[in-house]
Amino acid sequence: MQRPYKITYKTYFNDRLKEVDFHGAQTYPLYVQVTYRKKTIFFKSYYFDLLSQERYAYRIGRKVIAPKLKDVIGFELKLIQFIVEQLGDAITLEAFKEAYNFYGQDLCSYAEKMLVPNLFLYFKDIDCPSFAWAVAAFNQKKNVLYDLLLDMKKLFADDAWKRLIPYGDRVTISYLEMYAFVISKRKKPYWFLTIMEWEKEEVAEEFRAYLSGVEIGEKEQDRIIKSMNKLIAYVKEEVANGFS
């Protein structure tokens, strides 16, 4: 009987590179090492890149709330273990890396990336070019689009807000509800939602329950879920084309 190959993996701080700032602390970048069938790949941690962004640090009075490196490592290990279980006997290093790039992606970040150019077009079309260029300059690594959209909703007349929605191709409303759901479920500052989490049946059910709780009708819930699935298909296509 042929002995199955064993996959081994670990996270490590890559001291061959320069130290970087992680919310006021100097540290070497976090990397992942995966070995299978005597071959090894090394790559930078997605969660380290994501959670080192300025937007994930919050100040409450004099206290700064920021991600902890031990939590970043914990997120990485959960993702790796999930991928190993998903791939099973079909695992290869190439398949592992593609699955890593897909399942680890934050849906909130991807929705924002899609929405900014759509908002730009909206303001151009309603003849507000200065506002359009202000939106184009939005820095996703420093700011959260959700906060900007909430302010817009306060300022806009109902008609203007309803006209904005189609420019997001239904992603606008799903993004707002998705981000609000994440805020309600996850402790600050870990406000993100990965595809790995979404594809767990209980998370999708929790999201539907949340939508019902904020009095969103069943028809609109279906539209939001379809929008979420469309967003995931977009991510999958980008990963397959090497654009993650």
BAMI-414009 format. One line per field, with one value per residue (C-alpha): residue number from 1; residue in three letters; x, y, z. Coordinates in steps of 0.25 Angstrom, whole numbers, m for minus. Each point is the difference from the previous one (the first is absolute). Layout:
resi (NUM; ...);
resn (Ala; ...);
c1 (X; ...);
c2 (Y; ...);
c3 (Z; ...);
This chain:
resi (1; 2; 3; 4; 5; 6; 7; 8; 9; 10; 11; 12; 13; 14; 15; 16; 17; 18; 19; 20; 21; 22; 23; 24; 25; 26; 27; 28; 29; 30; 31; 32; 33; 34; 35; 36; 37; 38; 39; 40; 41; 42; 43; 44; 45; 46; 47; 48; 49; 50; 51; 52; 53; 54; 55; 56; 57; 58; 59; 60; 61; 62; 63; 64; 65; 66; 67; 68; 69; 70; 71; 72; 73; 74; 75; 76; 77; 78; 79; 80; 81; 82; 83; 84; 85; 86; 87; 88; 89; 90; 91; 92; 93; 94; 95; 96; 97; 98; 99; 100; 101; 102; 103; 104; 105; 106; 107; 108; 109; 110; 111; 112; 113; 114; 115; 116; 117; 118; 119; 120; 121; 122; 123; 124; 125; 126; 127; 128; 129; 130; 131; 132; 133; 134; 135; 136; 137; 138; 139; 140; 141; 142; 143; 144; 145; 146; 147; 148; 149; 150; 151; 152; 153; 154; 155; 156; 157; 158; 159; 160; 161; 162; 163; 164; 165; 166; 167; 168; 169; 170; 171; 172; 173; 174; 175; 176; 177; 178; 179; 180; 181; 182; 183; 184; 185; 186; 187; 188; 189; 190; 191; 192; 193; 194; 195; 196; 197; 198; 199; 200; 201; 202; 203; 204; 205; 206; 207; 208; 209; 210; 211; 212; 213; 214; 215; 216; 217; 218; 219; 220; 221; 222; 223; 224; 225; 226; 227; 228; 229; 230; 231; 232; 233; 234; 235; 236; 237; 238; 239; 240; 241; 242; 243; 244);
resn (Met; Gln; Arg; Pro; Tyr; Lys; Ile; Thr; Tyr; Lys; Thr; Tyr; Phe; Asn; Asp; Arg; Leu; Lys; Glu; Val; Asp; Phe; His; Gly; Ala; Gln; Thr; Tyr; Pro; Leu; Tyr; Val; Gln; Val; Thr; Tyr; Arg; Lys; Lys; Thr; Ile; Phe; Phe; Lys; Ser; Tyr; Tyr; Phe; Asp; Leu; Leu; Ser; Gln; Glu; Arg; Tyr; Ala; Tyr; Arg; Ile; Gly; Arg; Lys; Val; Ile; Ala; Pro; Lys; Leu; Lys; Asp; Val; Ile; Gly; Phe; Glu; Leu; Lys; Leu; Ile; Gln; Phe; Ile; Val; Glu; Gln; Leu; Gly; Asp; Ala; Ile; Thr; Leu; Glu; Ala; Phe; Lys; Glu; Ala; Tyr; Asn; Phe; Tyr; Gly; Gln; Asp; Leu; Cys; Ser; Tyr; Ala; Glu; Lys; Met; Leu; Val; Pro; Asn; Leu; Phe; Leu; Tyr; Phe; Lys; Asp; Ile; Asp; Cys; Pro; Ser; Phe; Ala; Trp; Ala; Val; Ala; Ala; Phe; Asn; Gln; Lys; Lys; Asn; Val; Leu; Tyr; Asp; Leu; Leu; Leu; Asp; Met; Lys; Lys; Leu; Phe; Ala; Asp; Asp; Ala; Trp; Lys; Arg; Leu; Ile; Pro; Tyr; Gly; Asp; Arg; Val; Thr; Ile; Ser; Tyr; Leu; Glu; Met; Tyr; Ala; Phe; Val; Ile; Ser; Lys; Arg; Lys; Lys; Pro; Tyr; Trp; Phe; Leu; Thr; Ile; Met; Glu; Trp; Glu; Lys; Glu; Glu; Val; Ala; Glu; Glu; Phe; Arg; Ala; Tyr; Leu; Ser; Gly; Val; Glu; Ile; Gly; Glu; Lys; Glu; Gln; Asp; Arg; Ile; Ile; Lys; Ser; Met; Asn; Lys; Leu; Ile; Ala; Tyr; Val; Lys; Glu; Glu; Val; Ala; Asn; Gly; Phe; Ser);
c1 (0; 5; 3; m7; 8; m1; m1; 7; m2; 4; 0; 13; 5; 9; 13; 6; m8; m1; m8; m14; m9; m12; m9; 12; 8; 12; 0; 4; m11; m7; 2; m6; 8; m7; 7; m6; 7; 14; m3; m2; m7; 1; m9; m4; m12; m13; m5; 13; m2; m14; 0; 13; m9; m2; m15; 0; 6; m10; 2; m10; 5; 15; m1; 3; m7; 8; 1; 10; 10; m4; m14; 6; 7; m13; m8; 11; 1; m16; 1; 11; m7; m13; 7; 7; m13; m7; 10; 2; 7; m1; 10; 12; 8; m6; m14; 3; 5; m12; m9; 7; m1; m15; m5; 8; m6; m7; m14; m1; 13; m4; m14; 7; 9; m11; m9; 10; 1; m15; m2; 9; m9; m12; 5; 5; m14; m7; 10; 7; 15; 7; m8; 4; 15; m1; m6; 11; 10; m6; 11; m5; 12; m3; m15; m12; m10; m11; 1; 0; m12; m8; 4; m5; m13; m2; 2; m7; m14; m7; m1; 15; 3; m9; 7; 13; m3; 0; 14; 5; m7; m7; 13; m2; m12; 7; 13; m7; m8; 12; 9; m11; m1; 15; m1; m11; 8; 14; 8; 7; 10; m2; m11; 2; m7; 7; m5; 4; m9; m12; 1; m3; m15; m2; 5; m9; m12; 5; 0; m14; m4; 6; m7; m13; 3; 2; m13; 5; m11; 3; 0; 11; 7; 1; 5; 11; 4; 1; 9; 9; 1; 3; 11; 6; 0; 7; 11; 1; 2; 11; 7; 0; 6; 11; m6; m2);
c2 (0; 14; 9; 13; 13; 9; 15; 9; 15; 11; 15; 8; 14; 2; 6; 0; 12; 14; 2; 7; 8; m8; 11; 6; m12; m4; m15; m8; m4; m12; m12; m13; m13; m12; m13; m12; m11; 6; 13; 13; 13; 13; 12; 12; m1; 6; 3; 7; 9; 2; 3; 9; 10; 13; m2; m11; 8; 9; 10; 1; 11; m2; m15; m6; m13; m7; m15; m9; m8; m13; 2; 2; m13; m7; 5; m5; m14; m2; 4; m10; m11; 3; m1; m13; m6; 5; m5; m14; m10; 10; 10; 5; 13; 7; m4; 4; 14; 2; m4; 9; 12; m3; m4; 10; 12; 10; 3; 14; 4; m6; 7; 13; m1; m2; 11; 12; 0; m1; 11; 9; m3; 4; 13; 3; m4; 10; 11; 0; m2; 6; m10; m11; 3; 1; m15; m4; 4; m8; m8; m14; m3; 12; 1; m8; 2; m4; 12; 9; m6; 1; 15; 1; m7; 11; 11; m5; 2; m14; 2; 2; m12; m9; 5; m4; m14; m5; 5; m10; m11; m4; m1; 13; m5; m14; 7; 9; m12; m9; 10; 3; m15; m1; 11; m7; m13; 2; 8; 12; 2; m13; 5; m9; m12; m10; m10; m11; 5; 3; m14; m6; m3; 6; 14; 1; m4; 11; 10; m3; 1; 13; 5; m4; 7; 13; m2; m2; m8; m13; 4; 11; m11; m9; 12; 2; m14; m1; 13; m7; m12; 9; 6; m13; m4; 13; m3; m15; 6; 10; m11; m10; 12; 2; 14; m3);
c3 (0; m4; 12; m2; m1; 11; m1; 10; 2; 10; 1; 3; 0; m12; 6; m13; m4; 7; 12; m3; 9; 5; 7; 8; 2; m9; m5; m11; m10; 3; m11; m2; m3; m6; m4; m7; m8; 4; m7; 8; m3; 8; m1; 8; 9; m5; 13; 4; m12; 2; 15; 0; m8; 8; m1; 10; 12; 8; 10; 12; 9; 2; m3; m13; m4; m11; m4; 7; m7; 7; m5; m14; 1; 5; m12; m9; 7; m1; m15; m3; 8; m8; m13; 3; 4; m12; m10; 6; m9; m11; 6; m7; 3; m12; 4; 15; m4; m9; 11; 10; m10; m1; 14; 7; m7; 8; m7; 7; m7; m13; 0; 3; m11; m10; 6; m1; m15; m1; 10; m8; m13; 8; 4; m14; m5; 9; m3; 13; m6; 13; 8; m10; 1; 15; 0; m10; 10; 11; 7; 4; 8; 10; m1; 0; m11; 8; 9; m13; m5; 13; 0; m15; 4; 11; m9; m13; m3; m1; m15; m2; 9; m8; m13; 6; 3; m15; m2; 10; m8; 13; 7; 7; 8; 3; 4; 10; 6; 0; 7; 10; 2; 2; 11; 7; 0; 2; 10; m4; m7; m8; m9; m12; m6; m8; m11; 9; 11; m10; m6; 14; 0; 14; m4; m12; 9; 11; m11; m5; 15; 1; m12; 6; 13; m7; m7; m14; m8; m6; m14; 3; 8; m12; m8; 10; 1; m16; 1; 10; m9; m12; 8; 3; m14; m3; 10; m6; m14; 5; 7; m11; m9; 10; 4; 15);
